[in-house]
């Protein structure tokens, strides 16, 4: 007997921590996901590398300053 599993896919991404629908925000013009309830930030593969590359070229940014301190 073959069974089929009915799925209703949620078109929105959910926070892995609290299951709230994630909002898309932009950091360095890169779309990332943010949870409005727990303030978690979720990045897809490669997004952190892109953000770091862009921030390194902007030494006045807070993230760029943090990266400089971490690399020393």
N, C-alpha and C positions, 0 to 999 in steps of 0.2 A: 504494500500500500504506500503510495507516494503522498507525502504531506507538503503542504505549502505554508510558509510562514508569512503572514500578512504584516507588512511593516508600514508605518506612517512616519516618514522621515521629517524631522524638524528642519526647516530650511535655515534655521539660525544655529550658530555655534553656542554651546553652553559652557559655562565656567566649570572646570574640573573640580573646583573646591566646593562651590555652593550651588551649582547648576542653574544660575541666573543667566539669562540671555546676554551674550557679549556684545558690546558696542565696538564699532570699528572707528579707530582714531588714527591720526597720522603723526609719526615722529620722523623728522628728517625726510618728509614726503614719502615715507614708507608706511603702508597700511598695517597696523597691528591691532590686536583685540584687547579690550579692557573690560573688566567686570565692574559695573556701576555699584554693586553691593559690597564686595570685599576689596575692591581696588586692585585686584590681581591684573597683571599684564601678561599676555600670552603671545609668544612669537612663533611664527612658522619657521621651518628649516631655512637657514641662511639669512634670516632677517636681522639677527643680532650682528652678524658680520657686516652687512650693508650699513647698518646704523653706525657701527664702530668706524668703518671706512670714512663715512661722511663726517662724523664728529671729529675724527683726527685732523681733518683739514680745517676745522673751525675751532681754533684754540680758545676762543672766548666763550664757548658753550660750556655749560655745567658738566655735561657728560664727557666732553673732550678733556676738561680739567681732571675729572675723576680717572679717566683712562691714562692720562699722563702720570698721575700719582701711582696708579697700580702697576705701570710698566717699569717704574724706577726701582 
